[in-house]
Amino acid sequence: MRVDENLTDHDRLFFTGVIGDQKFNNDSIIPLSGEIKYTGNQLWGLNWQRTITPNVVNEIRVGYNYLHFQDGSTTSGGPDIATALGFKNVPQIKQFFGPPITSWSNYQGLTLGNGNSGWFENNHIYQAVENLKIIAGRHTMTFGADVRLLQLDMIDGYGTQGSLNFTGAFTAADPSATSSIGPLSGNAFADFLLGQVGGASHPTEVPGDLYNVRGKNWNLFAQDDIRVTSKLTLNLGLRYEIPPAFRTHDLNGVAFDPSNGGGFIWANKNFVNQVLASPGVNPNLIRCCASPSLVPQDWKDFAPRVGLAWRPFDTDRFVIRAGFGIFYDIYSRYYELTTYDADNLYTAPNVVYPNVLGNTASSPIQLGNLWEPFPPANDLSFFKRPGWQANNQINWPSNVSPRTQQWTFDIQYALTPSTLLDIGYVGSRAYHENGYWYFNAGYLPTVAGDSCNIYRSSQEAAQSSPDCLSDPNFQPVDTRNPYPNIGVRSYANANTFASTYNSLQVRLDKRLNNGFQYQLNYTWSKALDELSIIGLQFGANSFVQNPHDIRAEYGPANYDQTHRFVFTGSYEVPIGKGRRFDLGKLNYILGGWQASGIYSVSSGFPYTIYAYSGGNDQLGLTRLDDVRANVVGNPNSGSTSIFQEFNTAAFAQPELGTFGNLGRNTMRTPFYYNLDMAFGKNFRFTERAQLKYKLEVFNLTSTWRQNTNLIYPNNNMSNSPAGCTSGPSGSCSFGSLVPLNGAGDLNLFNPRIIQMSLNFVF
């Protein structure tokens, strides 16, 4: 909605509003087990423009933005189904209402309830903006300020309703046979009818995350657009930003203290004193007191901007454009703000139910007694752990805003009045980028190959392999990590990563003329970084191989494409009344036809070969696939096939306690291309009525083996174990572009999609 009001000849007022409501249901055939995603938003703005003089204009804007997001079970928000079913002591957090997650072990896929209990988020942004524009001779100057008050309230939980599992152990002739179907196994649903529980987990009294943060964002800027001559215009600007230093209104939150061997430092002094009053607490895990914002305020975010447009010759057909600027981003928000979680999440009690073997007359877990009462909320087990067991997530103390330097140099030349050639260089350098960082991982042991060095401490080794205590090469991880007072699996939301991008971009643009228009785009580029994204793309691991040598990760970004060419165009047949060829009555059949299409061809994306370490990376991290392989040959030698995209013999497992020598993202997927076409015709009956026909064909060039889709090969060495069988139905899947299911080329088929539409317009 929008309302405009011209108050006077010099004052204009307008009010805008947007209200949105989006709901996506993912229902289940099983009652009380579906999911819902809901987004509700509001955007309101009031704008006052005042013309002070013909050369001075002022604008004031105030606004409010609200966003509600919900992702969880359809039972979230109520009613309290678990209590209605007869369960006692159900936690009264309405966002997590729902039945226990109930499963029957020998009824495949049958589960009642939904473990995605709920994610509820409310965002409020209050904004005030001031812009003053002054025109003085060759100068157009703009000064402004943008202030925002941010409020974010979030609660989430997963599996908070508790769970019940029925195994068939109490109706089985042999309880040990319950995992299979046979004459000795029982019936899980019969156990359910008898009330014989095979296993249970208690509901949680507190959410997985709960925080209510507040922050202020200040932005000031000044810009001067200078018309130096009729052929040269300069743009000079400076922006200063103060990013929000979030804090909770009740001082919840934990940070990292690197002093004295490392420790966790908390913002709430009362909480610290309460925990320290209990005997047996590890003081390194409950230090006092962190700044309420957990990390220092970033005061140095100056962002200069420079631009020019220049016509060096006596023609309007040739223009040079260039620019440079520094731009600031924000943290990743969700992961950063979880460090502000309510302190009581660390002291919530835990109820553990006994293991059920099925060799007793009845289950020790009685449905009629569920749920047991929660003990007092003073579980301080987290704070009583030895340091090597105490892991936590923190924001790195030296975090500042992510920032990017961007620069461009561009030449535009009009070949004809309707055809433009544009050649440009675009580059950027980003630093202080977001990422996960195992900042306390151990350094590699002095002697490689010793399996004892997987243990985080002497205590852990004594429990699992006592012989390691007498091993002369044994170096537990807590003697090799930077901060021995805390766990090696602690990780930081750290703005410590960097990237670069350089590209040549060419565009040939022909505007519509005689029914024909097209655009050709070609990009030759190189994107390099140390960490691309957090686990959302093939091969984009969340963590680096060696946390103490991030620079060794510098290589092609996961989204890097060396070459990319795209053609788009459309053509109208020049037949019809008023066109080049007027064929009379034949116009009705031959005229009015149109064709359009998009053709793209691209280089493949990079990926990395990993050597599965089985968790034995000897850094104490229990990672599965962050360790890269050793290169022992030429990956591009020998014959290849869809079952072996590269020479798999060129890679080997690195020795235990070492890193692979393979660089990150040194391999490339096959190139791929795609063609989409559309054909249509307008049948005009009168000036005000016509029939529109359209035929669209997506992936027109698809055949059984053409690369019309992006395909990644299997990139983990462990997927071809020693003695595996090769071939289309074998088990040597390392390097294969397709599943080893016997289908061969059929796995590569990317089907065409054909659709037609007929619209009557009047």
Secondary structure, 3 states (H helix, E strand, C coil): CEEEEECCCCEEEEEEEEEEEEEEEECCCCCCCCEEEEEEEEEEEEEEEEEEECCEEEEEEEEEEEEEEEEEECCCCCCCHHHHCCCCCCCCCHHHCCCCEEEECCCCCCEECCCCCEEEEEEEEEEEEEEEEEEECCEEEEEEEEEEEEEEEEEEECCCCCEEEECCHHHCCCHHHCCCCCCCCCCHHHHHHHCECCEEECCCCCCCEEEEEEEEEEEEEEEEEEECCCCEEEEEEEEEEECCCCEECCCCCEEEECCCCCEEEECCHHHHHHHHCCCCCCHHHCEECCCCCCCCCCCCEEEEEEEEEECCCCCCCEEEEEEEEEEECCCCCHHHHHHHCCHHHHCCCCCCCCCCCCCCCCCCCEHHHCCCCCCCCCCCHHHHCCHHHCCCEEECCCCCCCEEEEEEEEEEEEEECCEEEEEEEEEEEEEEECCEECCCCCCCCCCCCCHHHHCCCHHHHHHHCHHHHHCCCCCCHHHCCCCCCCCCCCEEECCCEEEEEEEEEEEEEEEEECCEEEEEEEEEEEEEECCCCCCCCCCCCCCCCCCCCHHHHCEECCCCCCEEEEEEEEEECCECCCCCECCHHHHHHHCCEEEEEEEEEECCCEECCECCCCCCCCCCCCCCCCCECEECCCCCCCCCECCECCCHHHEECCCCCCCCCCCCCCEECCCEEEEEEEEEEEEEEECCEEEEEEEEEECCCCCCCCCCCCCCCCCEHHHCCCCCCCCCCCCCCCCCCCCCCCCHHHHHCCCCEEEEEEEEEC
